[in-house]
Amino acid sequence: MTEYKFGNKRKAADLTGFSTETLKKYRLIDKSLLENIHWVKVNSRTIRYNLTLLADWIANRGDSAAHRRAIDHYLQSKLSNQRKRPGQTIKLPSE
């Protein structure tokens, strides 16, 4: 199972070799990086990049089908997308 790690803009810039401003452009103008897939908004001032998917995005820039498979795998691996078995309860850490 793939572990998906998230990091701040500096970690994402180091990983990709792009500047933080270029990453921002890909997020907001180009829309190459998708919200809730390649990055998430934590609050009004903080975002985190999915470092695992960013690395895949760089590796598969010329093969969008391969990167789409990585995105599908990520979405299927999210706990919120897992099927709940009958009688199973999910206890959140705050409970």
Beta strands, then each sheet from edge to edge (+ up, - down):
strand 1: 6-7
strand 2: 39-43
strand 3: 46-50
sheet 1: 1+ 3- 2+
end
